[in-house]
Amino acid sequence: MSESKPATGESKVSESKLWGGRFTGGLDPLMQAFNDSLSFDKRMWRQDLRGSRAYATALVGAGLLTEAEASELHRGLDLVAAEWQSGSFVPAPSDEDIHTANERRLKELVGAPAAKLHTGRSRNDQVATDIRLWLMDYLSDELLPQLRRLINTLVSRAESETGVLMPGYTHLQRAQPVRWSHWLLSYASMLRRDCQRLADCRARTAVCPLGSGALAGNPFGVDRQALADALGFTSGVTWNSLDAVADRDFASEFQFAAAMLGNHLSRLAEDLILFCSKEFGFVTLSDAYSTGSSLMPQKKNADSLELIRGKTGRLCGHLVSLLMVQKSLPSAFNKDLQEDKEGLFDSADTVSAVVRIADGVVATLTVHPEACAGALSCDMLATDLAYYLVRRGVPFREAHAASGRCVALAEAKACQLHQLTFEDFRTVSEKFGEDVTQLWDFETSVEQYGAFGGTALESVRQQVAAFRRWLGDEQK
């Protein structure tokens, strides 16, 4: 009995798929669409071609390609890159991912040498290489410079607006007077940590998995350190091939860093949403970063800030999603890991937009010193009363209690704290001198916080100088 033969259309699977040799039947169209990733992983075309160039050179070193063949492959890869760059690259129906698309087009352009390029290489180590390269490029070329610009904007405003005093808040209640500059620098401090986190993430991303094969390694003696050097993997090569093809720690770490950065800017946005409301009136947003109402003509909405706040939830969601993809995977590569990229790319786009919008908002807003000062009240100096007594030898806990009794006395007399008389203060503690009535000066209050990191003018200037030094070092 003769063996049945596959239909002609089905047999073409083995010709068009990198994995087609084992298969005789065609994919269900629904499965084809479900499996394909070119629609989103084509963002890595540059990195995929860079990896192939380096691998071609490594194959020469391993004696598997001649110099002439490698030269022809490099020429073809350059032609493929030119097509992507110009927008003229035409995907084929069989191009299920960026690796398939590039290899298929390379074969069309240079012929036989293209069939040797994948020797010892798997899409498992190829995609792990591409995504690391993509993230390294994105962090170095886009996000980190954008974030440093935002920090510089905050620091520049802080440096030029040191004279503005405003309430500092805890529990959203007025607490102690601080400088507007001090508030600005608090967010610069958060963002500096974000910069450091992202730079650390990049260093851990810069480890080369190429040469790990599908899972067991490379059998042809390719020089993996030379590959790492050629591709800019400054942290060396991965130590274990099983781990290398499945490791997405770096992507999870980036997702956390992006979510944390988003959380910091969401807090900045929340503060400014309050500060620009009529109830506060501390700042006015530029029209360039505000929108109106389709019904209420008087409205000026801080939509830029509300979207920063809202998009942070998106960043946090992508982090949780990637962690759940990885949580129960068996060792080595599994197709689940195709789900690493869409969230990663969206987080990158989102966090970059959030940072750039925040930079524009901060750079163009107008601060209103009179409104900030008008929100200060002498009850915010109750702690200064306690410090006054401490400086006269009273233990802090006793001084704190005495200050609390002064607050209660003012409430009982239906007056403000600074309206108590010297005699009133003496009923609370004999340690109060006549100079207690001179405490009610907000500039004097903020100037007592002179230790580095405090809100006194000189301390703020020291913080600005420290940021300037750090930003200068970051540019080197």
C-alpha positions as CSV (number, residue, x, y, z in Angstrom):
1,M,0.0,0.0,0.0
2,S,1.5,3.3,-1.1
3,E,2.3,6.0,1.5
4,S,-0.1,9.0,1.3
5,K,1.5,12.3,0.3
6,P,0.8,15.7,1.8
7,A,-1.0,18.3,-0.3
8,T,1.3,20.6,-2.2
9,G,0.3,23.7,-0.1
10,E,1.0,21.8,3.1
11,S,4.4,20.6,2.0
12,K,5.5,24.2,1.7
13,V,5.6,24.5,5.5
14,S,9.0,22.8,5.5
15,E,10.3,25.4,3.1
16,S,9.0,28.5,4.8
17,K,9.4,27.8,8.5
18,L,12.7,27.6,10.3
19,W,11.3,24.6,12.1
20,G,9.4,23.1,9.2
21,G,11.5,19.9,8.4
22,R,9.6,17.8,10.9
23,F,6.2,18.8,9.8
24,T,4.0,17.8,6.8
25,G,0.8,19.6,7.6
26,G,0.0,23.2,7.4
27,L,-0.9,25.4,10.4
28,D,-4.5,26.3,11.1
29,P,-4.8,30.0,10.1
30,L,-6.0,30.9,13.6
31,M,-2.9,29.1,15.0
32,Q,-0.7,31.0,12.6
33,A,-2.0,34.3,13.8
34,F,-1.9,33.2,17.4
35,N,1.7,32.0,17.1
36,D,3.1,34.9,15.1
37,S,4.9,37.8,16.8
38,L,6.3,39.9,13.9
39,S,3.7,42.6,14.4
40,F,5.4,43.6,17.7
41,D,8.9,42.0,17.7
42,K,9.8,43.8,14.5
43,R,10.9,46.6,16.8
44,M,14.0,44.6,17.3
45,W,15.1,44.5,13.7
46,R,18.2,46.5,14.3
47,Q,19.3,44.3,17.2
48,D,18.5,41.1,15.3
49,L,20.6,42.2,12.4
50,R,23.5,43.3,14.7
51,G,23.4,39.9,16.4
52,S,23.6,38.1,13.0
53,R,26.5,40.2,11.8
54,A,28.4,39.4,15.0
55,Y,27.5,35.7,14.7
56,A,28.6,35.5,11.1
57,T,32.0,36.8,12.2
58,A,32.1,34.2,15.1
59,L,31.4,31.4,12.6
60,V,34.5,32.5,10.6
61,G,36.5,32.2,13.8
62,A,35.0,28.7,14.4
63,G,36.0,27.7,10.8
64,L,32.4,27.3,9.6
65,L,32.3,30.2,7.3
66,T,34.9,31.6,4.9
67,E,35.8,35.3,5.0
68,A,34.1,35.7,1.6
69,E,30.9,34.1,2.8
70,A,30.9,36.3,5.9
71,S,31.5,39.3,3.8
72,E,28.5,38.4,1.6
73,L,26.3,37.9,4.6
74,H,27.4,41.3,6.0
75,R,26.5,42.9,2.7
76,G,23.1,41.2,2.7
77,L,22.4,42.1,6.3
78,D,23.2,45.7,5.4
79,L,20.7,45.6,2.6
80,V,18.0,44.2,4.9
81,A,18.7,46.9,7.4
82,A,18.4,49.5,4.6
83,E,15.0,48.1,3.7
84,W,13.8,48.3,7.3
85,Q,15.2,51.8,7.7
86,S,13.5,53.1,4.6
87,G,10.2,51.3,5.3
88,S,10.4,49.2,2.2
89,F,10.8,45.8,3.9
90,V,7.9,43.6,2.8
91,P,7.1,40.8,5.3
92,A,6.0,37.4,3.8
93,P,3.1,35.5,5.1
94,S,5.5,32.9,6.5
95,D,7.4,35.5,8.6
96,E,6.3,34.5,12.0
97,D,8.8,36.6,13.9
98,I,11.7,39.1,13.3
99,H,14.3,36.3,13.1
100,T,12.3,34.4,10.4
101,A,11.7,37.6,8.5
102,N,15.3,38.7,8.4
103,E,16.7,35.3,7.6
104,R,14.1,34.8,4.8
105,R,15.0,38.1,3.2
106,L,18.7,37.6,3.6
107,K,18.4,34.3,1.8
108,E,16.6,36.0,-1.1
109,L,19.4,38.6,-1.3
110,V,22.5,36.5,-1.0
111,G,21.4,32.9,-1.6
112,A,23.4,30.0,-0.3
113,P,25.6,31.6,2.5
114,A,22.4,32.5,4.4
115,A,21.7,28.8,5.0
116,K,24.9,28.7,7.1
117,L,24.2,31.7,9.4
118,H,22.0,29.8,11.8
119,T,24.6,27.1,12.4
120,G,24.7,26.3,16.1
121,R,22.3,29.2,16.8
122,S,18.7,28.9,18.0
123,R,15.9,31.4,18.1
124,N,16.0,30.8,21.8
125,D,19.4,32.4,22.3
126,Q,18.8,34.8,19.4
127,V,15.7,36.3,20.9
128,A,17.3,36.5,24.3
129,T,20.1,38.4,22.7
130,D,17.9,40.7,20.7
131,I,15.7,41.7,23.6
132,R,18.7,42.5,25.8
133,L,20.3,44.6,23.1
134,W,17.0,46.4,22.5
135,L,16.6,47.2,26.2
136,M,20.2,48.3,26.5
137,D,19.8,50.7,23.6
138,Y,16.5,52.0,24.9
139,L,17.9,52.8,28.3
140,S,21.1,54.4,27.1
141,D,19.6,56.4,24.2
142,E,16.1,57.3,25.4
143,L,14.9,56.8,29.0
144,L,18.0,57.7,31.0
145,P,18.7,60.9,29.1
146,Q,15.1,61.9,29.3
147,L,15.1,61.2,33.1
148,R,18.2,63.2,33.6
149,R,16.7,66.2,31.7
150,L,13.6,66.1,34.1
151,I,15.9,66.0,37.1
152,N,17.9,68.9,35.7
153,T,14.6,70.8,35.2
154,L,13.6,70.2,38.9
155,V,17.1,71.2,40.1
156,S,17.1,74.4,37.9
157,R,13.8,75.6,39.3
158,A,14.8,74.8,42.8
159,E,18.0,76.8,42.3
160,S,16.2,79.9,41.0
161,E,13.1,79.9,43.4
162,T,14.7,79.4,46.8
163,G,12.8,82.4,48.3
164,V,9.3,80.8,48.0
165,L,8.0,79.4,51.3
166,M,5.0,77.0,51.4
167,P,3.4,74.6,53.8
168,G,4.9,71.1,54.0
169,Y,2.3,68.4,54.4
170,T,2.0,65.1,56.2
171,H,-1.3,63.1,56.0
172,L,-2.3,65.9,53.6
173,Q,-2.5,68.2,56.7
174,R,-0.4,71.4,56.9
175,A,2.7,70.4,59.0
176,Q,5.7,72.6,58.9
177,P,6.9,75.4,56.6
178,V,9.4,74.4,53.9
179,R,10.9,76.0,50.8
180,W,9.3,75.3,47.4
181,S,12.8,74.4,46.3
182,H,13.0,71.8,49.0
183,W,9.7,70.3,47.7
184,L,11.1,70.2,44.1
185,L,14.3,68.6,45.3
186,S,12.4,65.9,47.1
187,Y,11.2,64.6,43.7
188,A,14.6,65.1,42.1
189,S,15.9,62.8,44.9
190,M,13.3,60.1,44.0
191,L,14.1,60.3,40.4
192,R,17.9,60.1,41.1
193,R,17.2,56.7,42.7
194,D,15.2,55.8,39.6
195,C,18.2,56.7,37.4
196,Q,20.5,54.6,39.6
197,R,18.0,51.6,39.4
198,L,17.7,51.8,35.7
199,A,21.5,52.1,35.2
200,D,22.0,49.0,37.5
201,C,19.3,47.2,35.4
202,R,21.2,48.0,32.2
203,A,24.4,46.6,33.7
204,R,22.7,43.3,34.5
205,T,21.0,43.3,31.1
206,A,24.4,43.7,29.4
207,V,25.2,40.0,29.7
208,C,25.5,38.1,26.4
209,P,23.4,34.9,26.0
210,L,24.4,34.4,22.3
211,G,26.1,31.0,21.8
212,S,23.8,29.2,24.2
213,G,22.0,27.5,21.4
214,A,18.5,26.1,22.1
215,L,19.4,25.0,25.7
216,A,22.6,22.9,25.7
217,G,25.2,25.3,24.4
218,N,27.1,25.8,21.2
219,P,29.0,22.7,19.8
220,F,31.2,24.5,17.4
221,G,33.5,26.4,19.7
222,V,32.3,29.9,18.9
223,D,34.1,32.6,20.9
224,R,31.4,33.8,23.1
225,Q,33.5,36.6,24.8
226,A,34.3,37.9,21.3
227,L,30.6,37.9,20.6
228,A,29.9,39.8,23.8
229,D,32.6,42.4,23.0
230,A,31.4,42.9,19.4
231,L,27.8,43.5,20.6
232,G,28.6,45.8,23.5
233,F,27.7,43.3,26.3
234,T,29.9,45.0,28.9
235,S,29.0,42.6,31.7
236,G,30.4,39.5,29.9
237,V,28.6,36.3,29.0
238,T,26.0,34.2,30.6
239,W,27.3,31.3,32.7
240,N,24.7,28.6,32.0
241,S,23.0,27.9,28.7
242,L,19.8,26.4,30.2
243,D,19.4,29.6,32.3
244,A,20.5,32.0,29.5
245,V,17.7,31.1,27.0
246,A,14.9,31.5,29.7
247,D,16.3,34.3,31.8
248,R,14.0,37.3,31.8
249,D,15.0,38.7,35.1
250,F,16.4,41.8,33.4
251,A,13.0,42.5,31.8
252,S,11.2,42.0,35.1
253,E,13.7,44.3,36.7
254,F,13.1,46.9,34.1
255,Q,9.3,46.6,34.5
256,F,9.8,47.2,38.3
257,A,12.0,50.2,37.7
258,A,9.5,51.6,35.2
259,A,6.6,51.0,37.6
260,M,8.6,52.6,40.5
261,L,9.5,55.6,38.3
262,G,5.8,55.9,37.4
263,N,4.8,55.8,41.1
264,H,7.2,58.7,41.9
265,L,5.8,60.8,39.0
266,S,2.3,59.8,40.0
267,R,3.0,61.3,43.4
268,L,4.4,64.4,41.8
269,A,1.3,64.6,39.6
270,E,-1.0,64.3,42.6
271,D,0.7,67.1,44.5
272,L,0.6,69.4,41.5
273,I,-3.1,68.5,40.8
274,L,-3.8,69.7,44.3
275,F,-1.5,72.7,44.1
276,C,-3.1,74.0,40.9
277,S,-6.7,73.7,42.2
278,K,-8.5,76.9,43.3
279,E,-8.5,75.6,46.8
280,F,-4.7,75.8,46.9
281,G,-3.7,78.1,44.0
282,F,0.0,77.5,44.6
283,V,0.8,77.0,40.9
284,T,-0.8,77.5,37.4
285,L,-0.1,74.9,34.7
286,S,0.8,76.1,31.2
287,D,-2.1,75.9,28.7
288,A,0.2,73.6,26.7
289,Y,-0.3,70.9,29.3
290,S,-3.9,71.5,30.2
291,T,-7.3,70.8,28.6
292,G,-10.8,72.2,28.9
293,S,-14.3,71.0,29.3
294,S,-16.8,70.3,26.5
295,L,-19.6,71.7,28.8
296,M,-18.1,74.1,31.3
297,P,-16.1,76.9,29.6
298,Q,-14.4,78.0,32.8
299,K,-12.6,74.7,33.4
300,K,-8.9,74.3,33.0
301,N,-8.1,70.6,33.7
302,A,-4.7,69.2,34.6
303,D,-5.1,66.3,32.2
304,S,-1.4,65.9,31.7
305,L,-1.0,65.2,35.4
306,E,-4.1,63.0,35.6
307,L,-2.8,60.9,32.7
308,I,0.6,60.5,34.4
309,R,-1.2,59.3,37.5
310,G,-3.4,57.0,35.4
311,K,-0.7,55.5,33.2
312,T,1.2,54.4,36.3
313,G,-1.4,51.7,36.8
314,R,-0.6,50.4,33.3
315,L,3.1,50.2,34.2
316,C,2.3,48.3,37.4
317,G,0.1,45.9,35.5
318,H,2.8,45.0,33.0
319,L,5.2,44.2,35.9
320,V,2.7,41.8,37.5
321,S,1.8,40.3,34.1
322,L,5.5,39.4,33.3
323,L,6.0,38.0,36.8
324,M,2.9,35.7,36.3
325,V,4.2,34.6,32.9
326,Q,7.4,33.3,34.5
327,K,6.2,32.0,37.9
328,S,5.6,28.3,37.0
329,L,7.8,27.8,33.9
330,P,9.9,24.7,33.7
331,S,13.5,25.1,32.9
332,A,14.9,26.4,29.6
333,F,12.8,28.2,26.9
334,N,9.0,27.9,26.7
335,K,6.7,29.7,24.3
336,D,5.1,31.6,27.2
337,L,8.1,33.9,27.0
338,Q,6.8,35.4,23.8
339,E,4.6,37.3,26.2
340,D,7.6,39.2,27.5
341,K,7.8,41.7,24.7
342,E,4.5,43.5,24.2
343,G,4.3,44.6,27.8
344,L,8.0,45.5,27.8
345,F,7.6,47.7,24.7
346,D,4.4,49.3,26.0
347,S,6.1,50.1,29.3
348,A,9.0,51.6,27.5
349,D,6.7,53.8,25.4
350,T,4.6,54.7,28.4
351,V,7.3,55.6,30.8
352,S,9.1,57.7,28.3
353,A,6.0,59.6,27.5
354,V,5.3,60.1,31.2
355,V,8.8,61.4,31.9
356,R,8.7,63.8,28.9
357,I,5.3,65.2,29.8
358,A,6.4,65.6,33.4
359,D,9.4,67.5,32.3
360,G,7.2,69.8,30.2
361,V,4.8,70.4,33.0
362,V,7.5,71.3,35.5
363,A,9.4,73.5,33.1
364,T,6.4,75.6,32.1
365,L,4.3,75.9,35.3
366,T,4.0,79.2,37.2
367,V,4.5,79.2,40.9
368,H,2.6,81.9,43.0
369,P,4.8,82.8,46.0
370,E,2.0,85.0,47.6
371,A,-0.5,82.1,47.6
372,C,2.1,79.7,49.0
373,A,3.0,82.1,51.8
374,G,-0.7,82.8,52.4
375,A,-1.3,79.2,53.2
376,L,1.3,79.3,56.1
377,S,-0.2,79.6,59.6
378,C,1.4,80.0,63.0
379,D,0.0,76.7,64.2
380,M,2.6,75.1,61.9
381,L,5.2,76.5,64.3
382,A,4.0,74.4,67.2
383,T,7.1,72.2,66.8
384,D,9.2,75.4,67.0
385,L,7.8,76.0,70.5
386,A,9.0,72.6,71.5
387,Y,12.4,73.2,70.0
388,Y,12.5,76.6,71.9
389,L,12.1,74.7,75.2
390,V,14.6,72.1,74.2
391,R,17.2,74.8,73.7
392,R,16.4,75.9,77.2
393,G,17.2,72.5,78.6
394,V,13.8,70.8,78.6
395,P,13.8,67.2,77.5
396,F,12.1,66.9,74.1
397,R,9.1,64.7,75.3
398,E,8.4,67.3,78.0
399,A,8.8,70.1,75.5
400,H,6.5,68.4,73.1
401,A,3.8,68.0,75.8
402,A,4.2,71.6,76.8
403,S,3.8,72.8,73.2
404,G,0.6,70.6,72.9
405,R,-0.8,72.3,76.0
406,C,-0.1,75.7,74.3
407,V,-2.1,74.5,71.3
408,A,-4.9,73.4,73.5
409,L,-4.9,76.8,75.4
410,A,-5.1,78.7,72.1
411,E,-8.1,76.5,71.0
412,A,-9.7,77.1,74.4
413,K,-9.3,80.9,74.0
414,A,-10.5,80.7,70.4
415,C,-7.3,82.4,69.2
416,Q,-4.3,81.6,67.1
417,L,-1.1,80.2,68.7
418,H,0.8,83.4,68.0
419,Q,-1.9,85.4,69.7
420,L,-1.2,83.9,73.1
421,T,0.4,86.4,75.5
422,F,3.7,85.9,77.3
423,E,1.6,85.3,80.5
424,D,-0.3,82.6,78.7
425,F,2.8,80.8,77.8
426,R,4.1,81.1,81.4
427,T,1.0,79.2,82.7
428,V,2.2,76.3,80.6
429,S,5.9,76.4,81.5
430,E,8.1,78.7,83.5
431,K,10.9,77.9,80.9
432,F,9.2,80.3,78.4
433,G,10.9,83.7,78.2
434,E,9.6,86.9,76.8
435,D,11.4,86.2,73.5
436,V,8.9,83.4,72.9
437,T,6.6,85.9,71.2
438,Q,9.3,86.4,68.5
439,L,9.0,82.8,67.3
440,W,6.4,83.5,64.7
441,D,8.6,84.1,61.7
442,F,8.4,81.5,58.9
443,E,11.8,82.4,57.4
444,T,13.5,82.0,60.8
445,S,11.7,78.7,61.2
446,V,12.9,77.1,57.9
447,E,16.4,78.4,58.5
448,Q,16.8,76.3,61.7
449,Y,16.9,73.1,59.5
450,G,20.5,73.6,58.4
451,A,21.7,70.0,58.5
452,F,22.4,68.7,55.0
453,G,19.1,67.5,53.5
454,G,17.1,70.1,55.4
455,T,15.0,73.0,54.1
456,A,17.3,75.9,55.2
457,L,18.6,78.0,52.4
458,E,22.2,76.9,52.7
459,S,21.2,73.3,52.9
460,V,19.0,73.7,49.7
461,R,22.0,75.2,48.0
462,Q,24.2,72.3,49.0
463,Q,21.6,69.9,47.7
464,V,21.5,71.7,44.4
465,A,25.3,71.6,44.2
466,A,25.3,67.9,44.9
467,F,22.8,67.3,42.2
468,R,24.9,69.4,39.8
469,R,27.9,67.2,40.6
470,W,25.9,64.0,40.1
471,L,24.4,65.2,36.8
472,G,27.9,66.1,35.6
473,D,29.2,62.7,36.5
474,E,26.3,61.1,34.7
475,Q,27.2,62.8,31.5
476,K,30.8,61.4,31.5
